[in-house]
Amino acid sequence: MRTDQELRSLFARCVIQYQRQFCHHRVALGYWPREQVELN
């Protein structure tokens, strides 16, 4: 059985990992707004 602290840090790491992957997927799939792409 894990302690509260361990579970919390583990969960935080999972969330960060998920968000990072999600951002990469968005960029890769070209989901950014057209305006931003055209401005750059």
C-alpha positions as a Markdown table, in Angstrom:
| # | Residue | x | y | z |
|---|---|---|---|---|
| 1 | Met | 0.0 | 0.0 | 0.0 |
| 2 | Arg | 1.4 | 3.4 | -1.0 |
| 3 | Thr | 1.3 | 6.5 | 1.1 |
| 4 | Asp | -0.7 | 9.6 | 0.2 |
| 5 | Gln | 2.4 | 11.4 | -0.8 |
| 6 | Glu | 3.6 | 8.7 | -3.2 |
| 7 | Leu | 0.2 | 8.5 | -4.8 |
| 8 | Arg | 0.0 | 12.2 | -5.3 |
| 9 | Ser | 3.5 | 12.5 | -6.9 |
| 10 | Leu | 2.8 | 9.5 | -9.1 |
| 11 | Phe | -0.6 | 11.0 | -10.2 |
| 12 | Ala | 1.1 | 14.4 | -10.8 |
| 13 | Arg | 3.7 | 12.8 | -13.0 |
| 14 | Cys | 1.0 | 11.0 | -15.0 |
| 15 | Val | -0.9 | 14.2 | -15.6 |
| 16 | Ile | 2.2 | 16.1 | -16.7 |
| 17 | Gln | 3.1 | 13.2 | -19.1 |
| 18 | Tyr | -0.4 | 13.2 | -20.5 |
| 19 | Gln | -0.5 | 16.9 | -21.1 |
| 20 | Arg | 2.9 | 16.9 | -22.8 |
| 21 | Gln | 1.8 | 14.1 | -25.1 |
| 22 | Phe | -1.4 | 15.9 | -25.8 |
| 23 | Cys | 0.4 | 19.1 | -26.8 |
| 24 | His | 2.7 | 17.2 | -29.1 |
| 25 | His | -0.2 | 15.5 | -30.7 |
| 26 | Arg | -2.0 | 18.8 | -31.3 |
| 27 | Val | 1.1 | 20.3 | -32.9 |
| 28 | Ala | 1.7 | 17.2 | -35.0 |
| 29 | Leu | -1.9 | 17.0 | -36.2 |
| 30 | Gly | -2.0 | 20.7 | -37.0 |
| 31 | Tyr | -4.8 | 21.6 | -34.5 |
| 32 | Trp | -3.5 | 25.1 | -33.8 |
| 33 | Pro | -5.7 | 27.9 | -35.0 |
| 34 | Arg | -5.2 | 28.9 | -38.7 |
| 35 | Glu | -4.5 | 32.5 | -37.7 |
| 36 | Gln | -1.5 | 31.6 | -35.5 |
| 37 | Val | 0.0 | 29.4 | -38.3 |
| 38 | Glu | -0.4 | 32.2 | -40.9 |
| 39 | Leu | 1.1 | 34.8 | -38.6 |
| 40 | Asn | 4.3 | 32.8 | -38.0 |
